[in-house]
């Protein structure tokens, strides 16, 4: 029965128009939910295995899921254009992030502190890279949001 629910969820996700800006927020919130599970389950596993083993297992599971998604798209006749721009560095970054997340949680940092610092820090740094490297714009309200992230990270880190 769970497989039917999973297939229905995958079908609903696939129904989104990924190339339009009008439907990005629900997808971003679903992504946040997935990242919350990612960080929570790393915290649960960190005390029971070496960080590199955890990172490899995560990558194998992610690769299997990605391969299944690509196969589904292929069977649906979707064109699969491939570009390597940034992909290798993204893979290197996520691999290191996974290992380091395991290390952080293996050191006993509570999920309620480590996760917001890691995720908030990544949001802040990605926004700064977007501003500096990609020359993206930022409204005053968005800059205020980044300031709140900095304040939040500072408060969490202080304990």
C-alpha positions in Angstrom: 0.0 0.0 0.0 2.9 2.4 0.8 4.1 2.0 -2.8 0.8 3.3 -4.1 1.1 6.4 -1.9 4.7 6.9 -3.0 3.8 6.7 -6.6 0.9 9.1 -6.1 3.3 11.6 -4.4 5.9 11.2 -7.2 3.2 11.8 -9.8 2.0 15.0 -8.0 5.6 16.3 -7.7 6.2 15.5 -11.4 3.0 17.5 -12.3 4.6 20.7 -11.2 5.9 23.0 -13.9 9.5 23.2 -12.8 10.3 25.9 -15.4 7.8 28.5 -14.2 8.2 30.8 -11.3 4.6 30.7 -10.3 4.7 27.3 -8.7 8.1 27.5 -7.0 7.0 28.1 -3.4 5.2 24.8 -2.7 8.1 22.9 -4.3 10.6 24.9 -2.2 8.6 24.0 1.0 8.5 20.3 0.0 12.3 20.6 -0.5 12.6 22.1 3.0 10.7 19.2 4.4 13.0 16.7 2.7 16.1 18.6 4.0 14.6 18.5 7.5 14.3 14.8 7.2 17.8 14.6 5.8 19.3 16.5 8.8 17.1 14.7 11.4 18.0 11.3 10.2 21.7 12.1 10.0 21.5 13.1 13.6 19.9 9.8 14.5 22.5 7.8 12.6 25.6 9.8 13.4 26.4 8.1 16.7 26.3 4.7 15.2 28.6 4.8 12.2 31.7 6.6 10.8 30.9 9.8 9.0 32.4 8.6 5.7 30.2 5.5 5.8 27.1 7.6 6.4 28.0 9.9 3.6 28.5 7.0 1.1 25.3 5.3 2.1 23.4 8.7 1.6 25.0 9.1 -1.8 24.1 5.6 -2.9 20.5 6.0 -1.8 20.4 9.5 -3.5 21.9 8.0 -6.7 19.3 5.2 -6.8 16.5 7.7 -6.4 18.0 10.0 -9.1 18.4 7.0 -11.5 14.8 6.0 -10.9 13.6 9.6 -11.6 15.7 9.8 -14.8 14.3 6.4 -15.9 10.7 7.6 -15.3 11.4 10.8 -17.3 12.9 8.8 -20.1 9.9 6.4 -20.2 7.6 9.4 -20.4 9.6 10.6 -23.4 11.0 13.7 -21.7 14.2 15.1 -23.3 17.1 14.8 -21.0 19.7 17.5 -21.8 22.8 17.3 -19.7 25.2 20.1 -18.7 28.2 19.7 -16.5 28.3 23.4 -15.6 28.8 23.5 -11.8 27.7 19.9 -11.4 31.1 18.5 -10.3 31.6 21.3 -7.7 28.0 20.8 -6.5 28.7 17.1 -6.0 32.0 17.8 -4.2 30.2 20.3 -2.0 27.3 18.0 -1.0 29.7 15.1 -0.4 31.8 17.2 2.0 28.7 18.7 3.6 27.3 15.2 4.3 30.6 14.0 5.9 30.9 17.2 8.0 27.2 17.0 9.1 27.9 13.5 10.4 31.0 14.8 12.2 29.1 17.7 13.8 26.3 15.5 15.0 28.7 12.7 16.1 30.3 15.4 18.5 26.9 15.5 20.3 25.5 18.8 18.9 21.8 18.8 19.4 19.7 18.7 16.1 17.8 21.7 17.3 21.1 23.7 17.3 23.3 22.1 14.6 20.6 21.9 11.9 19.7 25.6 12.0 23.3 26.7 12.1 24.2 24.4 9.2 21.2 25.2 7.1 21.0 28.9 8.0 24.7 29.2 7.3 24.3 27.6 3.9 21.4 29.8 3.0 23.4 32.9 4.0 26.5 31.8 2.1 24.5 30.8 -1.0 22.7 34.2 -1.0 26.1 36.0 -0.8 27.5 33.9 -3.7 24.4 34.8 -5.7 24.9 38.5 -4.9 28.7 38.6 -5.5 29.3 35.9 -8.2 26.0 35.8 -10.1 25.3 39.6 -9.6 21.7 38.9 -8.4 19.7 41.6 -6.8 18.3 41.7 -3.2 15.5 43.8 -1.9 15.7 45.5 1.4 13.2 43.0 3.0 15.3 40.1 1.7 18.5 41.7 3.1 16.7 42.0 6.4 15.8 38.3 6.2 19.5 37.5 5.8 20.3 39.7 8.7 17.8 37.7 10.8 19.5 34.5 9.7 22.9 35.9 10.9 21.3 36.9 14.3 19.7 33.5 14.6 22.9 31.7 13.9 24.7 33.9 16.5 22.1 33.2 19.1 22.1 29.4 18.5 25.9 29.2 18.5 26.2 31.1 21.8 23.9 28.6 23.6 
